[in-house]
Amino acid sequence: MMETVDDLITLAGEQDSPEGALGFLERAARLADGQGDRAAGFRARGELVRAASFSGFPDKALIHFAWLLGTFDRHRAQFGPQAYSLMWMYKWILAAAVDNPAFPLARLAKLRADFERRAREFGSGLHYAAYHRLMLATHVGDAAEAQRAFLAWRSLPRDSLSDCPACEQNKVMVYYAERGNPAAAVKLGREIIEQGMSCHNVPTVTHAHLLRPLLSLGRYGEARAAHEEGLRLARLDRNFIETIAGHLHFLVATGEAGAALPVWAEHLDLALGIRNQADLFEFLAASAVLWRALGSGPGVEVRLPRTFALYRGDHTYSPAQLAAHFEREAAALAARFDERNGTTRFADRLRESLSLQA
């Protein structure tokens, strides 16, 4: 029996993870195109953008979203009812563009302007557009612009395209942590967890975001609990590689590099395969910090994937060699971001992480 687009979409929905759904959805999109079925192609690509966005493949999401947006504009009569879902996906695309150093800031500005134009036309979305300005300012390291954007975002009323309350509170928490207010960050994070606030990412990311503020406040027992629960939730999920990096930093900071090693090793292949470059940077930086912490001895035994560039058949690795390797990789990626952004934020963050370990 021949597969249909709906069959493939159903199979995608039965997979254990968004990543597992990608292949079925790509086949569904190709099949719809081959049949000249525009509506089926739109349906398949909508699911595909969602799966790619939540499995660490923003490049795939960008490609298929461009098709959706162009098709929507050319066939408003047919796809007008899809405006809300398209605008929601647009939020993911804006976030993905920030995290891609090959995406020029000038092009990103045009993308955001297009989103804001559509938000006014749609009657919703300007609240998120204000948050996106905060996201970009934080990303490039412009503290003054971040503060202005934060106040603007918080002054606007929520609308139908605002992130869920759990996500928004988590983002406010992260802002306070970035601004050097760990007590405020911890208060908000504890509220998220104690009140059972949740969505796709929360509280998984919340536990990781609590680690540094709790440590800075000397609340080690709470930090330990946040680490254990957060790692359990994030483990082996490609969407949470940045979160895993936070847990690696925690273990090194608490003198547990040996415990961090198996966590790092089981996530290495996943991390090196992601397309989100900001998340990859976090993992590379955490890797450099970890291997520095493992010392300067003759070798550490750990089983790594054969795909790893420095793979050794005897499974014994020089900490100094791997520390230097990951520092180079992280520095190269930091340079790409900083060149795109016109700042030194990524290089500074890498230097700070390595100096704390030193």
C-alpha positions, 0 to 999 in steps of 0.5 A: 500500500502506498504511503500518503502524506497523512500516513507519514505525518501520523508516523512522525507523531508516533516517534519518541522525539521530535528528532525522530520525526524529522525523516518522516516529515521530510518524506511527507513534504517531498511527497506532497510536492511531487503530487502538487498538493499545496495544502498537504505540503503546508501541513507537512512543513508546519509539523517539520518546522516544529520538529526541527525547532525542538530537536536542535536543527534550526537550519532545517526550520529556516528553510521550510519556514521560508516556503511556508511564509511565501506560500501563505503570502501568495495564497492568503485565501487558502491559508488565511486561517493558518496565520496564528500558527505561522506567526507562532512559528515565526517566533522560533525562526527569530530566535534561531536566527540570533543563534546562527552566526552566519545570519547577518544582523542586518538581515535579522533586523529585516526579519524582525521588522517583517514580524512586527509588520505582520504582528500589527496586521494580525493584531498580536505579537508586539509583546514578543517582538519586544522580548526579541530585542532583549534577547538580541541585546543580551546575546551581543552583550549590550547591557544598556540596550538590554535594560531598555528592552527589558523595561519595554517588554515588561511594560507591554501587555501580554497577547496571544503570541506571548510566551507561556507564563512559565517561559516568561518567568524563566526569562525574567529569572535569566535576565536577573541572573545576567544582571548580577542579582542572584537572589531575585533570580533564585526567587523566581526560579523557586516559584517556577518549581514550587508552583509546578509551572511547566512547558516544553522547556520549563522547568528543565532549563530552570534547574540549570539556570538556578545553579550559578545563582545558588552557588553564588549565594552559598546555597549548596544543598539547593544547588545540588538538588537542582543539578540532580533533578535538572540533569535527569530531565535534560539527559540525552535530549538534543534540545537541551545541550546548552542545559547539559553544559550548565550542569557540566560547569556546576560539577567542575565548579564543585570539584567533581570533574570525575563525575562530570566526565561520563555526563560529558561523554554520553552527550558528546556525539549529540552535541557535536551534531547539533546545528544550533551554534549558540548551544554548541558554543556552550558545550565546547566551552564546558568541554574545555573547562572540564578537560582543564579540570581533569589535570595534566596527567598522562591519560584519562580513559573514557569511551568516545564515539568513533566520529570524534575528531580525536578518537583513539582506539585505546580509549585513553586521552590526554587532558591537555590535548583535549582541553586545547582542542576544545578551547580552540573550537570554542574560540573559533566559534566565539570569533564567528559570533563576535565578528557577526555581532561586532562585540567581544561578548563570546570571547569574553565569556570563554575567557571568563569560564577558563579563568574561573577554572584556572 
